[in-house]
């Protein structure tokens, strides 16, 4: 594999990379490889969204919970203003 050396990196960026590495339990080189691959997907415009297994499970659970909400007139009106039929 080709070695990549980065010079003059802003400390804020270094800290962000390290936070991602720590959160995922990855080494910094593995983290950089993953971030480069995912960033290239964004710029190449393949448009696909990728979730890891834990993210997929959380999303599926949230969608299942939303599907279980009863469809009633009261709940559907949350956040909506009543219609003023008297006109301006």
C-alpha positions in Angstrom: 0.0 0.0 0.0 1.2 3.5 -0.7 2.3 5.6 2.2 0.7 9.0 2.5 2.3 11.8 4.5 0.4 14.9 5.4 2.3 18.1 6.2 1.1 21.3 7.9 -2.2 20.0 9.1 -4.3 22.3 11.2 -4.4 21.1 14.8 -8.2 21.3 14.8 -8.3 18.8 11.9 -5.9 16.5 13.7 -8.0 16.5 16.8 -11.2 15.8 14.7 -9.4 12.8 13.1 -8.3 11.5 16.5 -11.8 11.8 17.9 -13.2 9.7 15.0 -10.4 7.2 15.6 -11.2 7.0 19.3 -14.9 6.8 18.8 -14.6 3.9 16.3 -11.7 2.2 18.1 -9.6 2.5 14.9 -5.9 3.4 14.4 -5.2 6.8 13.0 -4.0 5.4 9.6 -7.2 3.2 9.3 -9.3 6.3 10.2 -7.6 8.4 7.5 -8.1 5.7 4.9 -11.8 5.4 5.8 -12.3 9.2 5.8 -10.5 9.5 2.4 -12.6 6.7 0.9 -15.9 8.1 2.2 -14.9 11.7 1.2 -14.1 10.5 -2.3 -17.6 8.9 -2.6 -19.1 12.3 -1.8 -17.0 14.2 -4.3 -17.4 11.5 -7.0 -21.1 11.9 -6.7 -22.2 8.3 -6.3 -25.0 9.6 -4.0 -25.2 6.5 -1.9 -25.5 6.8 1.9 -23.7 4.1 3.9 -24.5 3.2 7.5 -22.6 0.9 9.7 -24.6 -1.9 11.3 -25.3 -0.1 14.6 -26.6 3.0 12.7 -28.8 0.8 10.5 -30.3 -0.9 13.5 -31.0 2.4 15.2 -32.7 3.9 12.1 -34.8 0.7 11.6 -35.9 0.9 15.2 -36.8 4.6 14.9 -38.8 4.0 11.7 -40.6 1.0 13.4 -41.5 3.2 16.3 -42.9 6.0 14.0 -45.0 3.4 12.1 -46.6 2.4 15.4 -47.9 5.9 16.1 -51.7 6.0 15.8 -53.0 8.2 13.0 -55.4 10.5 14.7 -56.6 14.1 14.1 -55.1 15.4 17.3 -51.6 14.0 16.8 -51.6 15.1 13.1 -52.3 18.7 14.1 -49.2 19.1 16.3 -47.3 22.1 15.2 -50.0 23.3 12.8 -51.9 26.6 13.1 -55.7 26.5 12.8 -57.1 27.7 9.5 -58.7 31.1 9.7 -61.6 30.9 7.3 -62.8 34.5 7.8 -60.1 35.7 5.3 -57.9 38.7 5.5 
